[in-house]
Amino acid sequence: MSGIKRFGFGFSVGLIFAVGALQAQEPALNIQAPATAPVVTHEVVAPVITEVVPVVPSAPAPVATNVPLPHVAPVVVHTATNEVVLPVTHIEVVPTNVVVVPVPEVVVIPESEQFFVDTWKDPSFAVGTRFMQVKLQDTKRGTPNDGSFFGTITEISEIQDNTPDKVFIQARLFHSPVWFGVSYDHVSARTMDDSNGDGVADMGGSDGDEEIKGYIPYLQAAWDNETRFTPYVQFGYAFYQAKFLPNSWGDNGSRGVDATSSVKGFELGGGLGVRLYKNLSADLFARTMKVDDITGTWHGHGASGGPFVMTMSYTAFGAGVSCKF
């Protein structure tokens, strides 16, 4: 038994040494109970910050003036929820000094319609001719040998000439609507008296014809436009040569007239040009002419028969053609 006791004592001692060796190799665990958090007896609510926190942008790059810039709204931060509200960018249009020049629309006029267009620069010359129907303004005067035109001549009548020979030429002044021109004019009047004694002047008692012819320098204002029609007015001053053309007064034409040979007149006229094709136009014309009285004496068989007066003022209407170049 003593051997068994010794074995048991040795086993116990070995076990104790083995446990000590294991404890020497592993660290001791220090386990403590967790600290208990304090119990909150009431709810703490953080205040909501409604103040707008502006965002300070960095220095912007240089931009051109008068260019619309975006307006950046501030960033709003709620401290309670830490929620960031992103700004909404608004574009504001800033008034600028930029002048927008409209591009003119180019209108192409068909060739068939180009003759409707005229300008005050081109063309600058015009020529034309007219025929005129004349109406004398003073056709009766006094009684035979008493305040008559002369002698027994108490009435005159116009001689119509439908020949289109009233030519004119004119030029534009200084690229304007004003023209300077010269026209040719001639008018004739036949004398009449009461040859048959019926109290009515007639051609049977005519002593001859009075004729004036000459040139009329004038200024004309014409309203060129984009239509067919060009209205105009003109003012002129006439220089006439007057001549009496006697018929066979009997006695082999021994009677005659000595009268002024140069008279002047003032013209007031107007008309309407109607474009026919390109620069070719028809011309409608009216004129009133105040002519100085032609005065003198008449004589027969070498003796003076009395005063001679002829009034050649007239009104006329006519038509013709003209061409500009």
C-alpha positions as CSV (number, residue, x, y, z in Angstrom):
1,M,0.0,0.0,0.0
2,S,2.8,2.2,0.6
3,G,3.7,2.0,-3.1
4,I,0.2,3.0,-4.1
5,K,0.3,6.0,-1.8
6,R,3.6,7.1,-3.2
7,F,2.2,6.8,-6.8
8,G,-0.9,8.8,-5.8
9,F,1.2,11.5,-4.2
10,G,3.5,11.7,-7.2
11,F,0.5,12.0,-9.6
12,S,-1.0,14.8,-7.5
13,V,2.2,16.7,-7.5
14,G,2.6,16.3,-11.3
15,L,-0.9,17.5,-12.0
16,I,-0.3,20.6,-9.9
17,F,2.9,21.4,-11.8
18,A,1.1,20.9,-15.2
19,V,-1.7,23.3,-14.2
20,G,0.8,25.9,-13.1
21,A,2.7,25.6,-16.4
22,L,-0.5,26.2,-18.4
23,Q,-1.4,29.3,-16.3
24,A,2.1,30.7,-16.9
25,Q,1.5,30.5,-20.7
26,E,-2.0,32.1,-21.0
27,P,-2.9,35.7,-19.7
28,A,-5.5,35.9,-17.1
29,L,-8.9,37.1,-18.3
30,N,-10.2,40.2,-16.5
31,I,-13.9,40.2,-17.1
32,Q,-15.9,43.1,-15.7
33,A,-19.5,43.8,-15.9
34,P,-20.3,46.6,-18.4
35,A,-20.9,50.0,-17.1
36,T,-24.6,50.8,-17.1
37,A,-25.6,53.9,-19.1
38,P,-27.6,56.5,-17.3
39,V,-31.3,56.3,-17.8
40,V,-32.7,59.4,-19.6
41,T,-35.9,60.4,-18.0
42,H,-36.9,63.1,-20.6
43,E,-36.5,63.6,-24.4
44,V,-34.0,66.2,-25.6
45,V,-34.9,67.8,-29.0
46,A,-32.2,69.8,-30.8
47,P,-33.4,73.2,-32.0
48,V,-34.1,73.5,-35.7
49,I,-31.9,76.1,-37.3
50,T,-33.8,77.9,-40.0
51,E,-31.1,80.5,-40.7
52,V,-30.0,80.5,-44.3
53,V,-26.3,79.8,-44.4
54,P,-25.0,81.5,-47.5
55,V,-22.4,79.7,-49.5
56,V,-19.4,81.8,-50.3
57,P,-18.4,81.0,-53.8
58,S,-14.9,81.2,-54.9
59,A,-13.8,84.1,-57.0
60,P,-15.5,83.8,-60.4
61,A,-13.6,83.8,-63.6
62,P,-13.8,87.1,-65.6
63,V,-16.9,87.1,-67.8
64,A,-18.0,89.4,-70.6
65,T,-20.1,92.3,-69.8
66,N,-23.7,92.5,-70.5
67,V,-24.0,88.6,-70.5
68,P,-26.8,87.0,-68.5
69,L,-25.4,85.4,-65.3
70,P,-27.1,82.6,-63.3
71,H,-28.4,83.6,-59.9
72,V,-27.3,80.9,-57.3
73,A,-29.7,80.4,-54.4
74,P,-28.1,79.7,-50.9
75,V,-27.7,76.2,-49.5
76,V,-30.0,75.5,-46.5
77,V,-28.8,73.0,-43.8
78,H,-31.2,71.6,-41.2
79,T,-29.0,70.8,-38.2
80,A,-31.7,68.5,-36.7
81,T,-31.7,66.1,-39.6
82,N,-28.4,67.0,-41.1
83,E,-30.4,67.3,-44.4
84,V,-28.8,69.5,-47.1
85,V,-31.3,71.3,-49.3
86,L,-29.6,71.9,-52.7
87,P,-30.2,75.3,-54.2
88,V,-32.3,75.8,-57.3
89,T,-30.5,77.8,-59.9
90,H,-32.5,80.6,-61.5
91,I,-31.3,82.3,-64.7
92,E,-32.0,86.0,-64.7
93,V,-31.8,87.9,-67.9
94,V,-29.8,91.1,-67.4
95,P,-30.6,93.9,-69.8
96,T,-27.8,94.4,-72.2
97,N,-26.7,97.2,-74.5
98,V,-26.5,94.9,-77.4
99,V,-28.3,96.4,-80.5
100,V,-30.0,93.7,-82.6
101,V,-29.8,94.9,-86.2
102,P,-32.5,93.3,-88.3
103,V,-31.3,91.7,-91.5
104,P,-33.2,93.4,-94.4
105,E,-35.2,91.1,-96.6
106,V,-33.9,91.0,-100.2
107,V,-36.8,91.4,-102.5
108,V,-36.2,90.3,-106.1
109,I,-38.4,92.2,-108.5
110,P,-39.3,90.2,-111.6
111,E,-38.0,91.7,-114.8
112,S,-41.6,92.0,-116.1
113,E,-42.3,94.4,-113.2
114,Q,-39.1,96.4,-113.1
115,F,-40.5,99.2,-115.1
116,F,-42.8,100.1,-112.1
117,V,-39.7,101.1,-110.1
118,D,-38.2,104.6,-110.4
119,T,-35.7,106.6,-108.4
120,W,-34.6,110.2,-108.0
121,K,-31.1,109.4,-109.3
122,D,-31.5,107.5,-112.5
123,P,-32.6,108.3,-115.1
124,S,-31.7,112.0,-115.2
125,F,-33.0,113.2,-118.6
126,A,-36.4,113.1,-120.4
127,V,-37.6,114.1,-123.9
128,G,-41.2,114.1,-125.2
129,T,-43.8,115.7,-127.2
130,R,-47.5,116.6,-126.9
131,F,-50.5,117.8,-128.9
132,M,-52.7,120.5,-127.3
133,Q,-56.3,121.6,-127.5
134,V,-56.4,125.3,-126.7
135,K,-59.2,127.5,-125.3
136,L,-58.6,131.3,-125.4
137,Q,-59.6,133.1,-122.3
138,D,-60.7,136.5,-123.8
139,T,-62.5,136.0,-127.1
140,K,-64.8,139.1,-127.2
141,R,-63.9,142.8,-127.0
142,G,-66.0,146.0,-127.5
143,T,-68.1,146.9,-130.5
144,P,-67.0,147.7,-134.1
145,N,-64.5,150.6,-134.0
146,D,-65.2,151.1,-130.3
147,G,-63.1,149.1,-127.9
148,S,-62.7,146.2,-130.4
149,F,-59.6,144.2,-131.0
150,F,-59.1,146.5,-134.0
151,G,-61.5,148.1,-136.5
152,T,-64.6,146.0,-136.8
153,I,-63.0,142.9,-135.3
154,T,-64.9,142.2,-132.0
155,E,-64.2,138.5,-131.6
156,I,-61.4,136.0,-132.0
157,S,-61.4,132.2,-131.9
158,E,-58.6,129.6,-131.4
159,I,-57.2,127.6,-134.3
160,Q,-56.8,124.0,-133.1
161,D,-53.7,122.2,-134.1
162,N,-53.6,118.5,-133.4
163,T,-50.1,118.1,-134.6
164,P,-47.9,116.6,-131.8
165,D,-45.2,119.1,-132.2
166,K,-45.1,120.6,-128.7
167,V,-41.7,119.1,-127.9
168,F,-39.9,119.4,-124.6
169,I,-36.7,118.3,-123.0
170,Q,-35.8,118.3,-119.3
171,A,-33.0,117.3,-116.9
172,R,-33.1,116.3,-113.2
173,L,-31.4,118.7,-110.8
174,F,-29.0,117.5,-108.1
175,H,-30.5,113.9,-107.8
176,S,-33.8,115.4,-106.6
177,P,-37.4,115.3,-107.7
178,V,-36.9,118.7,-109.4
179,W,-36.5,119.0,-113.1
180,F,-35.5,121.9,-115.3
181,G,-36.9,121.9,-118.8
182,V,-37.7,123.8,-122.0
183,S,-40.8,123.3,-124.1
184,Y,-41.8,124.6,-127.5
185,D,-45.2,126.3,-127.9
186,H,-47.3,128.0,-130.5
187,V,-50.9,129.2,-130.6
188,S,-52.9,130.9,-133.3
189,A,-56.2,132.9,-133.2
190,R,-58.5,133.9,-136.0
191,T,-60.1,137.3,-136.1
192,M,-63.9,137.6,-136.8
193,D,-66.5,140.3,-137.4
194,D,-70.1,140.5,-138.4
195,S,-69.8,140.3,-142.1
196,N,-73.4,139.6,-142.9
197,G,-74.9,142.0,-140.4
198,D,-76.7,139.4,-138.2
199,G,-75.0,140.6,-135.1
200,V,-72.9,137.5,-134.8
201,A,-69.2,137.5,-135.5
202,D,-68.2,135.1,-138.2
203,M,-65.4,133.9,-140.2
204,G,-66.6,135.8,-143.3
205,G,-65.3,139.0,-141.9
206,S,-61.9,137.8,-140.8
207,D,-59.0,140.1,-141.4
208,G,-56.4,137.4,-140.7
209,D,-54.7,135.4,-137.9
210,E,-52.6,136.3,-134.9
211,E,-49.8,133.8,-134.1
212,I,-47.4,133.5,-131.1
213,K,-44.7,130.9,-130.9
214,G,-41.6,130.5,-128.7
215,Y,-40.0,128.6,-125.8
216,I,-41.0,128.1,-122.2
217,P,-38.2,127.4,-119.7
218,Y,-39.8,125.8,-116.6
219,L,-39.2,124.0,-113.3
220,Q,-41.0,120.8,-112.6
221,A,-41.5,118.9,-109.4
222,A,-42.3,115.2,-110.1
223,W,-43.3,112.6,-107.5
224,D,-41.6,109.5,-108.7
225,N,-42.8,106.3,-106.9
226,E,-43.1,102.6,-107.3
227,T,-46.4,102.8,-109.2
228,R,-47.2,103.4,-112.8
229,F,-48.2,107.0,-112.1
230,T,-46.0,110.0,-111.6
231,P,-47.9,113.3,-110.9
232,Y,-46.1,116.6,-111.5
233,V,-46.5,120.3,-111.4
234,Q,-44.5,122.9,-113.2
235,F,-44.0,126.7,-113.4
236,G,-42.6,128.4,-116.5
237,Y,-41.9,131.7,-118.1
238,A,-42.5,132.0,-121.8
239,F,-40.7,134.0,-124.5
240,Y,-42.9,134.5,-127.6
241,Q,-42.6,136.1,-131.0
242,A,-45.9,137.6,-132.0
243,K,-47.0,138.1,-135.7
244,F,-50.2,139.1,-137.4
245,L,-50.8,137.2,-140.6
246,P,-53.3,139.2,-142.7
247,N,-55.5,137.8,-145.4
248,S,-56.4,139.6,-148.6
249,W,-58.1,142.7,-147.2
250,G,-58.8,143.9,-150.6
251,D,-57.0,146.6,-152.5
252,N,-54.2,144.0,-153.0
253,G,-53.6,143.7,-149.3
254,S,-52.7,147.3,-148.8
255,R,-53.8,147.2,-145.1
256,G,-51.6,145.9,-142.3
257,V,-50.7,145.8,-138.6
258,D,-47.8,147.2,-136.7
259,A,-47.7,145.6,-133.3
260,T,-45.3,144.4,-130.7
261,S,-43.3,141.4,-131.9
262,S,-42.0,140.1,-128.5
263,V,-44.3,139.2,-125.6
264,K,-43.9,137.1,-122.5
265,G,-46.1,134.8,-120.5
266,F,-46.3,133.0,-117.2
267,E,-47.2,129.2,-117.2
268,L,-48.8,127.2,-114.5
269,G,-49.1,123.5,-115.5
270,G,-49.3,120.0,-114.3
271,G,-49.9,116.5,-115.4
272,L,-49.6,112.8,-114.9
273,G,-47.0,110.5,-116.4
274,V,-48.2,106.9,-116.9
275,R,-45.5,104.3,-117.4
276,L,-46.1,102.1,-120.4
277,Y,-42.9,100.0,-120.5
278,K,-39.6,100.6,-118.6
279,N,-38.8,104.3,-119.2
280,L,-41.5,105.0,-121.8
281,S,-44.5,106.8,-120.5
282,A,-47.7,108.4,-121.7
283,D,-48.1,112.0,-120.7
284,L,-51.4,113.7,-119.7
285,F,-50.9,117.5,-119.4
286,A,-52.9,120.7,-118.6
287,R,-51.6,124.3,-118.7
288,T,-52.9,127.8,-118.1
289,M,-50.9,130.6,-119.8
290,K,-51.1,134.3,-119.0
291,V,-49.7,136.1,-122.0
292,D,-49.0,139.8,-122.2
293,D,-51.4,141.7,-124.5
294,I,-50.1,142.3,-128.0
295,T,-50.6,146.0,-128.8
296,G,-50.0,148.3,-131.8
297,T,-51.9,150.0,-134.6
298,W,-53.5,148.9,-137.8
299,H,-53.5,150.9,-141.0
300,G,-55.0,150.9,-144.4
301,H,-54.0,152.7,-147.6
302,G,-51.1,154.3,-145.7
303,A,-53.3,155.9,-143.0
304,S,-53.7,154.8,-139.4
305,G,-56.9,153.0,-138.7
306,G,-56.8,152.9,-135.0
307,P,-55.4,150.9,-132.1
308,F,-54.7,147.2,-132.3
309,V,-55.0,144.8,-129.2
310,M,-54.8,141.0,-129.2
311,T,-55.3,139.0,-126.1
312,M,-53.7,135.5,-126.4
313,S,-53.9,134.1,-122.8
314,Y,-55.2,130.6,-122.9
315,T,-55.9,127.3,-121.2
316,A,-54.9,124.0,-122.8
317,F,-55.2,120.3,-122.4
318,G,-53.2,117.7,-124.1
319,A,-51.4,114.3,-124.2
320,G,-48.2,112.9,-125.5
321,V,-45.4,110.5,-124.8
322,S,-42.0,110.8,-123.1
323,C,-38.9,108.8,-122.6
324,K,-36.4,108.9,-119.7
325,F,-32.7,108.0,-120.1
